[in-house]
Every structure is written in C-alpha cells, then in structure tokens.
Amino acid sequence: MAKPQNAEQYFEVFRVHCERKGMHFNPNIEITWSLVEGLWTNKNRYGYPSCPCRLACEELEKDRDIICPCEYAPADIAEFGQCYCGLFVNQKYLEGKMELRLTPERRPFEKMC
C-alpha cells in the first residue's frame, strides 16, 4: 500500500503492522479510532506517531520510547490486559478470560518532558 494520506489509510497500514507483531487493537472502536486519530495527528505534527496519551518532547530521540506501539506496551498488555492508553489489548481479554485493569505509567519520570 502507498504511503497513507489520511487517518483511515493510516489505520489500515498500522493495523497490519501491529497484527504481524501479534498485537490486538481494543475491540471498542470508539477508543481505538480516537487513539489512531491521535497517532495520525502526532505523525503529521512531529514526523512520528508518538503515543497520544503522553506529552511528547517533540524530539525524535527523546520520544523513541513512546512511538506507538511504545516500548512499555508489551509488559503493560501482559500484566494489565491493555497498554497505557488502551489501544492494544491481550488475547485473554479478547476471549473474555481477563478483565482490563487500570494501567499505570511505566515511563520513567526522567524521560518525561
């Protein structure tokens, strides 16, 4: 597929990329779509899709850890059933075998802007 020109195209490209990594979007489409739109906005604003639930430093090197899917997502998904912002959930949740829990911020304070 060509480079995405809008949020809808970005959603499809991002979905395929994440599924290849074994990540699952939250089935609540309102949550998912809102977060994907935030990623698209940040991609256009900063040049990279930083997590829309975190304050970006607006410098790629400082924000590498929060480029979605962020480096904290795998541990969050495994432990709490979802990542910090709720865009990704685990298979157990999708199968109804796990309740989602509030996911605390794992990003170290020193990395926050």
N, CA, C and O atoms as CSV, one atom per row, in Angstrom:
chain,resi,resn,atom,element,x,y,z
A,1,MET,N,N,0.844,-1.178,0.000
A,1,MET,CA,C,0.000,0.000,0.000
A,1,MET,C,C,0.892,1.245,0.000
A,1,MET,O,O,1.961,1.255,0.610
A,2,ALA,N,N,0.443,2.276,-0.682
A,2,ALA,CA,C,1.168,3.537,-0.746
A,2,ALA,C,C,1.164,4.216,0.622
A,2,ALA,O,O,0.436,3.813,1.529
A,3,LYS,N,N,1.972,5.228,0.746
A,3,LYS,CA,C,2.050,5.988,1.989
A,3,LYS,C,C,0.663,6.522,2.348
A,3,LYS,O,O,-0.012,7.106,1.500
A,4,PRO,N,N,0.229,6.327,3.605
A,4,PRO,CA,C,-1.110,6.792,3.996
A,4,PRO,C,C,-1.276,8.299,3.809
A,4,PRO,O,O,-0.381,9.086,4.116
A,5,GLN,N,N,-2.434,8.669,3.303
A,5,GLN,CA,C,-2.739,10.080,3.064
A,5,GLN,C,C,-3.761,10.628,4.055
A,5,GLN,O,O,-4.015,11.832,4.094
A,6,ASN,N,N,-4.346,9.734,4.859
A,6,ASN,CA,C,-5.336,10.175,5.833
A,6,ASN,C,C,-5.392,9.157,6.976
A,6,ASN,O,O,-4.746,8.111,6.920
A,7,ALA,N,N,-6.158,9.472,7.991
A,7,ALA,CA,C,-6.225,8.615,9.181
A,7,ALA,C,C,-6.784,7.233,8.857
A,7,ALA,O,O,-6.353,6.245,9.452
A,8,GLU,N,N,-7.720,7.143,7.941
A,8,GLU,CA,C,-8.305,5.852,7.592
A,8,GLU,C,C,-7.261,4.937,6.956
A,8,GLU,O,O,-7.174,3.759,7.304
A,9,GLN,N,N,-6.479,5.465,6.040
A,9,GLN,CA,C,-5.421,4.678,5.412
A,9,GLN,C,C,-4.340,4.325,6.430
A,9,GLN,O,O,-3.814,3.212,6.428
A,10,TYR,N,N,-4.018,5.273,7.292
A,10,TYR,CA,C,-3.022,5.013,8.332
A,10,TYR,C,C,-3.491,3.880,9.236
A,10,TYR,O,O,-2.701,3.009,9.600
A,11,PHE,N,N,-4.759,3.886,9.596
A,11,PHE,CA,C,-5.330,2.836,10.433
A,11,PHE,C,C,-5.078,1.464,9.825
A,11,PHE,O,O,-4.654,0.544,10.525
A,12,GLU,N,N,-5.333,1.318,8.531
A,12,GLU,CA,C,-5.181,0.022,7.872
A,12,GLU,C,C,-3.723,-0.425,7.837
A,12,GLU,O,O,-3.427,-1.587,8.115
A,13,VAL,N,N,-2.820,0.475,7.504
A,13,VAL,CA,C,-1.398,0.138,7.464
A,13,VAL,C,C,-0.911,-0.220,8.866
A,13,VAL,O,O,-0.195,-1.205,9.044
A,14,PHE,N,N,-1.295,0.573,9.852
A,14,PHE,CA,C,-0.875,0.354,11.234
A,14,PHE,C,C,-1.449,-0.952,11.784
A,14,PHE,O,O,-0.767,-1.682,12.504
A,15,ARG,N,N,-2.701,-1.239,11.442
A,15,ARG,CA,C,-3.351,-2.474,11.895
A,15,ARG,C,C,-2.576,-3.695,11.402
A,15,ARG,O,O,-2.302,-4.613,12.175
A,16,VAL,N,N,-2.231,-3.704,10.136
A,16,VAL,CA,C,-1.487,-4.829,9.559
A,16,VAL,C,C,-0.120,-4.957,10.236
A,16,VAL,O,O,0.301,-6.059,10.588
A,17,HIS,N,N,0.561,-3.844,10.415
A,17,HIS,CA,C,1.872,-3.831,11.074
A,17,HIS,C,C,1.772,-4.419,12.485
A,17,HIS,O,O,2.597,-5.247,12.872
A,18,CYS,N,N,0.788,-4.002,13.235
A,18,CYS,CA,C,0.646,-4.462,14.618
A,18,CYS,C,C,0.215,-5.920,14.696
A,18,CYS,O,O,0.690,-6.661,15.557
A,19,GLU,N,N,-0.670,-6.335,13.814
A,19,GLU,CA,C,-1.088,-7.733,13.805
A,19,GLU,C,C,0.086,-8.654,13.502
A,19,GLU,O,O,0.165,-9.756,14.046
A,20,ARG,N,N,0.991,-8.217,12.647
A,20,ARG,CA,C,2.189,-9.012,12.357
A,20,ARG,C,C,3.053,-9.176,13.596
A,20,ARG,O,O,3.782,-10.160,13.721
A,21,LYS,N,N,2.976,-8.219,14.510
A,21,LYS,CA,C,3.717,-8.278,15.766
A,21,LYS,C,C,2.925,-9.001,16.855
A,21,LYS,O,O,3.386,-9.115,17.991
A,22,GLY,N,N,1.733,-9.486,16.504
A,22,GLY,CA,C,0.900,-10.198,17.468
A,22,GLY,C,C,0.134,-9.287,18.414
A,22,GLY,O,O,-0.310,-9.728,19.474
A,23,MET,N,N,-0.026,-8.026,18.045
A,23,MET,CA,C,-0.743,-7.071,18.889
A,23,MET,C,C,-2.178,-6.940,18.395
A,23,MET,O,O,-2.444,-6.998,17.194
A,24,HIS,N,N,-3.097,-6.763,19.342
A,24,HIS,CA,C,-4.527,-6.699,19.020
A,24,HIS,C,C,-5.097,-5.347,19.410
A,24,HIS,O,O,-4.895,-4.881,20.531
A,25,PHE,N,N,-5.810,-4.717,18.482
A,25,PHE,CA,C,-6.486,-3.464,18.803
A,25,PHE,C,C,-7.616,-3.716,19.798
A,25,PHE,O,O,-8.214,-4.792,19.823
A,26,ASN,N,N,-7.888,-2.725,20.596
A,26,ASN,CA,C,-9.027,-2.760,21.506
A,26,ASN,C,C,-10.287,-2.917,20.647
A,26,ASN,O,O,-10.447,-2.189,19.668
A,27,PRO,N,N,-11.178,-3.842,20.985
A,27,PRO,CA,C,-12.382,-4.026,20.169
A,27,PRO,C,C,-13.379,-2.873,20.281
A,27,PRO,O,O,-14.308,-2.780,19.479
A,28,ASN,N,N,-13.193,-1.992,21.272
A,28,ASN,CA,C,-14.053,-0.817,21.383
A,28,ASN,C,C,-13.604,0.179,20.316
A,28,ASN,O,O,-12.610,0.882,20.495
A,29,ILE,N,N,-14.325,0.234,19.228
A,29,ILE,CA,C,-13.915,1.025,18.067
A,29,ILE,C,C,-13.830,2.508,18.385
A,29,ILE,O,O,-13.022,3.212,17.781
A,30,GLU,N,N,-14.639,3.004,19.314
A,30,GLU,CA,C,-14.567,4.423,19.673
A,30,GLU,C,C,-13.220,4.747,20.308
A,30,GLU,O,O,-12.610,5.766,19.985
A,31,ILE,N,N,-12.759,3.897,21.197
A,31,ILE,CA,C,-11.453,4.090,21.836
A,31,ILE,C,C,-10.355,3.946,20.795
A,31,ILE,O,O,-9.472,4.797,20.689
A,32,THR,N,N,-10.417,2.872,20.035
A,32,THR,CA,C,-9.384,2.606,19.037
A,32,THR,C,C,-9.289,3.731,18.024
A,32,THR,O,O,-8.199,4.230,17.748
A,33,TRP,N,N,-10.417,4.131,17.472
A,33,TRP,CA,C,-10.392,5.157,16.432
A,33,TRP,C,C,-9.882,6.485,16.983
A,33,TRP,O,O,-9.108,7.168,16.311
A,34,SER,N,N,-10.291,6.861,18.175
A,34,SER,CA,C,-9.825,8.105,18.785
A,34,SER,C,C,-8.303,8.101,18.938
A,34,SER,O,O,-7.643,9.102,18.658
A,35,LEU,N,N,-7.756,6.978,19.382
A,35,LEU,CA,C,-6.305,6.874,19.567
A,35,LEU,C,C,-5.564,6.839,18.241
A,35,LEU,O,O,-4.495,7.437,18.120
A,36,VAL,N,N,-6.107,6.152,17.248
A,36,VAL,CA,C,-5.471,6.125,15.921
A,36,VAL,C,C,-5.475,7.530,15.316
A,36,VAL,O,O,-4.492,7.936,14.696
A,37,GLU,N,N,-6.555,8.266,15.488
A,37,GLU,CA,C,-6.573,9.651,15.009
A,37,GLU,C,C,-5.498,10.480,15.717
A,37,GLU,O,O,-4.852,11.319,15.091
A,38,GLY,N,N,-5.305,10.250,17.017
A,38,GLY,CA,C,-4.258,10.941,17.758
A,38,GLY,C,C,-2.873,10.585,17.248
A,38,GLY,O,O,-2.002,11.448,17.144
A,39,LEU,N,N,-2.670,9.307,16.929
A,39,LEU,CA,C,-1.388,8.891,16.350
A,39,LEU,C,C,-1.148,9.561,14.998
A,39,LEU,O,O,-0.044,10.021,14.709
A,40,TRP,N,N,-2.187,9.609,14.184
A,40,TRP,CA,C,-2.083,10.242,12.864
A,40,TRP,C,C,-1.754,11.725,13.028
A,40,TRP,O,O,-0.909,12.259,12.309
A,41,THR,N,N,-2.410,12.383,13.963
A,41,THR,CA,C,-2.135,13.796,14.234
A,41,THR,C,C,-0.687,13.987,14.660
A,41,THR,O,O,0.002,14.877,14.161
A,42,ASN,N,N,-0.226,13.144,15.587
A,42,ASN,CA,C,1.155,13.266,16.055
A,42,ASN,C,C,2.165,12.943,14.953
A,42,ASN,O,O,3.229,13.558,14.881
A,43,LYS,N,N,1.830,11.984,14.104
A,43,LYS,CA,C,2.714,11.646,12.976
A,43,LYS,C,C,2.875,12.853,12.064
A,43,LYS,O,O,3.975,13.139,11.590
A,44,ASN,N,N,1.795,13.549,11.825
A,44,ASN,CA,C,1.852,14.744,10.982
A,44,ASN,C,C,2.495,15.928,11.710
A,44,ASN,O,O,3.183,16.739,11.089
A,45,ARG,N,N,2.278,16.027,12.991
A,45,ARG,CA,C,2.810,17.132,13.793
A,45,ARG,C,C,4.317,16.996,14.023
A,45,ARG,O,O,5.064,17.957,13.841
A,46,TYR,N,N,4.758,15.803,14.422
A,46,TYR,CA,C,6.154,15.600,14.818
A,46,TYR,C,C,6.979,14.800,13.809
A,46,TYR,O,O,8.209,14.809,13.858
A,47,GLY,N,N,6.296,14.113,12.899
A,47,GLY,CA,C,7.007,13.261,11.952
A,47,GLY,C,C,7.082,11.818,12.410
A,47,GLY,O,O,7.668,10.983,11.721
A,48,TYR,N,N,6.500,11.507,13.559
A,48,TYR,CA,C,6.469,10.148,14.102
A,48,TYR,C,C,5.224,10.015,14.976
A,48,TYR,O,O,4.767,10.995,15.564
A,49,PRO,N,N,4.672,8.793,15.060
A,49,PRO,CA,C,3.416,8.579,15.791
A,49,PRO,C,C,3.632,8.345,17.290
A,49,PRO,O,O,3.572,7.210,17.765
A,50,SER,N,N,3.879,9.416,18.015
A,50,SER,CA,C,4.048,9.268,19.463
A,50,SER,C,C,2.697,8.985,20.105
A,50,SER,O,O,1.647,9.370,19.591
A,51,CYS,N,N,2.755,8.304,21.237
A,51,CYS,CA,C,1.545,7.952,21.978
A,51,CYS,C,C,0.706,9.200,22.229
A,51,CYS,O,O,1.216,10.180,22.772
A,52,PRO,N,N,-0.564,9.183,21.847
A,52,PRO,CA,C,-1.397,10.365,22.046
A,52,PRO,C,C,-1.797,10.592,23.508
A,52,PRO,O,O,-2.393,11.618,23.834
A,53,CYS,N,N,-1.477,9.655,24.371
A,53,CYS,CA,C,-1.828,9.780,25.785
A,53,CYS,C,C,-0.670,10.298,26.628
A,53,CYS,O,O,-0.770,10.387,27.852
A,54,ARG,N,N,0.404,10.629,25.978
A,54,ARG,CA,C,1.579,11.129,26.686
A,54,ARG,C,C,2.025,12.432,26.042
A,54,ARG,O,O,1.786,12.675,24.859
A,55,LEU,N,N,2.674,13.262,26.843
A,55,LEU,CA,C,3.206,14.514,26.337
A,55,LEU,C,C,4.513,14.236,25.615
A,55,LEU,O,O,5.469,13.742,26.213
A,56,ALA,N,N,4.550,14.553,24.330
A,56,ALA,CA,C,5.758,14.338,23.537
A,56,ALA,C,C,6.730,15.490,23.754
A,56,ALA,O,O,6.324,16.630,23.978
A,57,CYS,N,N,8.016,15.174,23.684
A,57,CYS,CA,C,9.062,16.195,23.797
A,57,CYS,C,C,9.243,16.934,22.474
A,57,CYS,O,O,9.886,17.982,22.420
A,58,GLU,N,N,8.678,16.383,21.423
A,58,GLU,CA,C,8.776,16.931,20.074
A,58,GLU,C,C,10.176,16.796,19.498
A,58,GLU,O,O,10.562,17.539,18.595
A,59,GLU,N,N,10.940,15.835,20.031
A,59,GLU,CA,C,12.266,15.495,19.512
A,59,GLU,C,C,12.330,13.976,19.421
A,59,GLU,O,O,12.152,13.278,20.420
A,60,LEU,N,N,12.582,13.475,18.236
A,60,LEU,CA,C,12.558,12.038,17.981
A,60,LEU,C,C,13.397,11.255,18.984
A,60,LEU,O,O,12.918,10.269,19.545
A,61,GLU,N,N,14.616,11.663,19.217
A,61,GLU,CA,C,15.489,10.903,20.124
A,61,GLU,C,C,14.914,10.829,21.536
A,61,GLU,O,O,15.039,9.797,22.194
A,62,LYS,N,N,14.299,11.884,22.004
A,62,LYS,CA,C,13.722,11.887,23.352
A,62,LYS,C,C,12.423,11.095,23.419
A,62,LYS,O,O,12.039,10.616,24.486
A,63,ASP,N,N,11.745,10.956,22.281
A,63,ASP,CA,C,10.430,10.304,22.255
A,63,ASP,C,C,10.443,8.878,21.715
A,63,ASP,O,O,9.385,8.259,21.605
A,64,ARG,N,N,11.607,8.344,21.376
A,64,ARG,CA,C,11.658,6.999,20.786
A,64,ARG,C,C,10.900,5.971,21.618
A,64,ARG,O,O,10.272,5.074,21.057
A,65,ASP,N,N,10.946,6.083,22.923
A,65,ASP,CA,C,10.305,5.093,23.791
A,65,ASP,C,C,8.783,5.158,23.764
A,65,ASP,O,O,8.117,4.219,24.199
A,66,ILE,N,N,8.220,6.263,23.253
A,66,ILE,CA,C,6.757,6.382,23.217
A,66,ILE,C,C,6.198,6.396,21.803
A,66,ILE,O,O,5.046,6.778,21.595
A,67,ILE,N,N,7.013,5.979,20.819
A,67,ILE,CA,C,6.487,5.815,19.468
A,67,ILE,C,C,5.653,4.539,19.487
A,67,ILE,O,O,6.126,3.481,19.902
A,68,CYS,N,N,4.439,4.650,19.046
A,68,CYS,CA,C,3.470,3.558,19.144
A,68,CYS,C,C,3.764,2.468,18.128
A,68,CYS,O,O,4.053,2.765,16.969
A,69,PRO,N,N,3.693,1.209,18.545
A,69,PRO,CA,C,3.492,0.753,19.914
A,69,PRO,C,C,4.748,1.011,20.750
A,69,PRO,O,O,5.860,0.660,20.357
A,70,CYS,N,N,4.542,1.625,21.894
A,70,CYS,CA,C,5.664,2.071,22.714
A,70,CYS,C,C,6.414,0.886,23.335
A,70,CYS,O,O,5.920,-0.242,23.344
A,71,GLU,N,N,7.591,1.159,23.843
A,71,GLU,CA,C,8.407,0.088,24.415
A,71,GLU,C,C,7.810,-0.467,25.712
A,71,GLU,O,O,8.228,-1.527,26.178
A,72,TYR,N,N,6.855,0.226,26.286
A,72,TYR,CA,C,6.230,-0.228,27.531
A,72,TYR,C,C,5.000,-1.108,27.281
A,72,TYR,O,O,4.518,-1.783,28.190
A,73,ALA,N,N,4.504,-1.096,26.060
A,73,ALA,CA,C,3.261,-1.795,25.732
A,73,ALA,C,C,3.287,-3.302,26.022
A,73,ALA,O,O,2.339,-3.800,26.630
A,74,PRO,N,N,4.314,-4.047,25.622
A,74,PRO,CA,C,4.267,-5.496,25.865
A,74,PRO,C,C,4.087,-5.865,27.341
A,74,PRO,O,O,3.284,-6.740,27.668
A,75,ALA,N,N,4.823,-5.209,28.220
A,75,ALA,CA,C,4.697,-5.513,29.654
A,75,ALA,C,C,3.332,-5.082,30.177
A,75,ALA,O,O,2.722,-5.792,30.976
A,76,ASP,N,N,2.852,-3.926,29.733
A,76,ASP,CA,C,1.529,-3.456,30.167
A,76,ASP,C,C,0.433,-4.418,29.735
A,76,ASP,O,O,-0.449,-4.762,30.522
A,77,ILE,N,N,0.492,-4.848,28.489
A,77,ILE,CA,C,-0.528,-5.747,27.945
A,77,ILE,C,C,-0.515,-7.073,28.686
A,77,ILE,O,O,-1.571,-7.619,29.006
A,78,ALA,N,N,0.655,-7.586,28.956
A,78,ALA,CA,C,0.763,-8.862,29.670
A,78,ALA,C,C,0.240,-8.747,31.097
A,78,ALA,O,O,-0.478,-9.632,31.564
A,79,GLU,N,N,0.587,-7.680,31.785
A,79,GLU,CA,C,0.220,-7.552,33.193
A,79,GLU,C,C,-1.189,-7.021,33.422
A,79,GLU,O,O,-1.896,-7.504,34.307
A,80,PHE,N,N,-1.605,-6.032,32.636
A,80,PHE,CA,C,-2.875,-5.361,32.894
A,80,PHE,C,C,-3.954,-5.636,31.848
A,80,PHE,O,O,-5.098,-5.210,32.006
A,81,GLY,N,N,-3.589,-6.349,30.777
A,81,GLY,CA,C,-4.560,-6.669,29.736
A,81,GLY,C,C,-4.644,-5.629,28.643
A,81,GLY,O,O,-5.279,-5.858,27.614
A,82,GLN,N,N,-4.005,-4.480,28.854
A,82,GLN,CA,C,-4.016,-3.408,27.867
A,82,GLN,C,C,-2.780,-2.539,28.042
A,82,GLN,O,O,-2.139,-2.548,29.093
A,83,CYS,N,N,-2.459,-1.789,26.992
A,83,CYS,CA,C,-1.351,-0.848,27.107
A,83,CYS,C,C,-1.828,0.393,27.845
A,83,CYS,O,O,-3.009,0.506,28.174
A,84,TYR,N,N,-0.934,1.306,28.104
A,84,TYR,CA,C,-1.224,2.507,28.889
A,84,TYR,C,C,-2.436,3.270,28.367
A,84,TYR,O,O,-3.304,3.667,29.145
A,85,CYS,N,N,-2.498,3.472,27.070
A,85,CYS,CA,C,-3.606,4.258,26.517
A,85,CYS,C,C,-4.840,3.411,26.198
A,85,CYS,O,O,-5.923,3.953,25.976
A,86,GLY,N,N,-4.683,2.101,26.174
A,86,GLY,CA,C,-5.825,1.222,25.897
A,86,GLY,C,C,-6.008,0.881,24.436
A,86,GLY,O,O,-7.016,0.274,24.073
A,87,LEU,N,N,-5.072,1.249,23.591
A,87,LEU,CA,C,-5.206,0.922,22.166
A,87,LEU,C,C,-5.050,-0.566,21.918
A,87,LEU,O,O,-5.749,-1.140,21.083
A,88,PHE,N,N,-4.130,-1.191,22.645
A,88,PHE,CA,C,-3.875,-2.618,22.464
A,88,PHE,C,C,-4.321,-3.401,23.682
A,88,PHE,O,O,-4.162,-2.959,24.820
A,89,VAL,N,N,-4.886,-4.583,23.421
A,89,VAL,CA,C,-5.320,-5.484,24.492
A,89,VAL,C,C,-4.742,-6.870,24.226
A,89,VAL,O,O,-4.286,-7.169,23.123
A,90,ASN,N,N,-4.771,-7.707,25.256
A,90,ASN,CA,C,-4.221,-9.055,25.068
A,90,ASN,C,C,-5.298,-10.050,24.633
A,90,ASN,O,O,-6.494,-9.762,24.674
A,91,GLN,N,N,-4.841,-11.206,24.224
A,91,GLN,CA,C,-5.730,-12.255,23.739
A,91,GLN,C,C,-6.689,-12.731,24.821
A,91,GLN,O,O,-7.851,-13.021,24.537
A,92,LYS,N,N,-6.212,-12.812,26.055
A,92,LYS,CA,C,-7.082,-13.251,27.160
A,92,LYS,C,C,-8.281,-12.328,27.304
A,92,LYS,O,O,-9.395,-12.793,27.543
A,93,TYR,N,N,-8.066,-11.038,27.165
A,93,TYR,CA,C,-9.180,-10.090,27.243
A,93,TYR,C,C,-10.153,-10.314,26.083
A,93,TYR,O,O,-11.369,-10.327,26.277
A,94,LEU,N,N,-9.611,-10.489,24.888
A,94,LEU,CA,C,-10.467,-10.708,23.716
A,94,LEU,C,C,-11.320,-11.967,23.868
A,94,LEU,O,O,-12.440,-12.033,23.362
A,95,GLU,N,N,-10.780,-12.962,24.568
A,95,GLU,CA,C,-11.501,-14.222,24.782
A,95,GLU,C,C,-12.406,-14.174,26.007
A,95,GLU,O,O,-13.055,-15.170,26.324
A,96,GLY,N,N,-12.464,-13.044,26.702
A,96,GLY,CA,C,-13.303,-12.910,27.881
A,96,GLY,C,C,-12.737,-13.594,29.114
A,96,GLY,O,O,-13.466,-13.855,30.070
A,97,LYS,N,N,-11.448,-13.884,29.098
A,97,LYS,CA,C,-10.814,-14.599,30.210
A,97,LYS,C,C,-10.078,-13.659,31.162
A,97,LYS,O,O,-9.477,-14.108,32.138
A,98,MET,N,N,-10.124,-12.359,30.882
A,98,MET,CA,C,-9.410,-11.390,31.716
A,98,MET,C,C,-10.138,-10.060,31.674
A,98,MET,O,O,-10.614,-9.633,30.623
A,99,GLU,N,N,-10.220,-9.418,32.812
A,99,GLU,CA,C,-10.758,-8.063,32.890
A,99,GLU,C,C,-9.603,-7.078,32.702
A,99,GLU,O,O,-8.476,-7.340,33.122
A,100,LEU,N,N,-9.895,-5.959,32.075
A,100,LEU,CA,C,-8.873,-4.928,31.953
A,100,LEU,C,C,-8.706,-4.236,33.299
A,100,LEU,O,O,-9.667,-4.055,34.047
A,101,ARG,N,N,-7.481,-3.856,33.587
A,101,ARG,CA,C,-7.189,-3.116,34.811
A,101,ARG,C,C,-6.538,-1.799,34.434
A,101,ARG,O,O,-5.947,-1.672,33.361
A,102,LEU,N,N,-6.647,-0.832,35.309
A,102,LEU,CA,C,-6.003,0.457,35.090
A,102,LEU,C,C,-4.504,0.232,34.913
A,102,LEU,O,O,-3.870,-0.440,35.727
A,103,THR,N,N,-3.958,0.780,33.875
A,103,THR,CA,C,-2.542,0.597,33.570
A,103,THR,C,C,-1.766,1.824,34.031
A,103,THR,O,O,-1.985,2.921,33.517
A,104,PRO,N,N,-0.868,1.655,34.986
A,104,PRO,CA,C,-0.087,2.804,35.455
A,104,PRO,C,C,0.982,3.207,34.437
A,104,PRO,O,O,1.358,2.420,33.567
A,105,GLU,N,N,1.449,4.406,34.557
A,105,GLU,CA,C,2.515,4.902,33.683
A,105,GLU,C,C,3.827,4.234,34.056
A,105,GLU,O,O,4.255,4.297,35.209
A,106,ARG,N,N,4.470,3.593,33.081
A,106,ARG,CA,C,5.768,2.953,33.294
A,106,ARG,C,C,6.922,3.848,32.842
A,106,ARG,O,O,8.072,3.626,33.220
A,107,ARG,N,N,6.615,4.841,32.047
A,107,ARG,CA,C,7.679,5.690,31.525
A,107,ARG,C,C,8.355,6.414,32.701
A,107,ARG,O,O,7.681,7.070,33.496
A,108,PRO,N,N,9.682,6.293,32.808
A,108,PRO,CA,C,10.371,6.950,33.912
A,108,PRO,C,C,10.187,8.468,33.885
A,108,PRO,O,O,10.175,9.092,32.824
A,109,PHE,N,N,10.050,9.022,35.040
A,109,PHE,CA,C,9.834,10.468,35.172
A,109,PHE,C,C,10.919,11.265,34.442
A,109,PHE,O,O,10.642,12.310,33.852
A,110,GLU,N,N,12.150,10.763,34.489
A,110,GLU,CA,C,13.279,11.460,33.868
A,110,GLU,C,C,13.120,11.610,32.354
A,110,GLU,O,O,13.699,12.515,31.753
A,111,LYS,N,N,12.327,10.713,31.736
A,111,LYS,CA,C,12.147,10.762,30.288
A,111,LYS,C,C,10.991,11.679,29.887
A,111,LYS,O,O,10.839,12.012,28.712
A,112,MET,N,N,10.188,12.082,30.852
A,112,MET,CA,C,9.044,12.946,30.546
A,112,MET,C,C,9.517,14.375,30.327
A,112,MET,O,O,10.477,14.827,30.951
A,113,CYS,N,N,8.845,15.069,29.448
A,113,CYS,CA,C,9.233,16.450,29.140
A,113,CYS,C,C,8.552,17.437,30.065
A,113,CYS,O,O,8.765,18.643,29.946
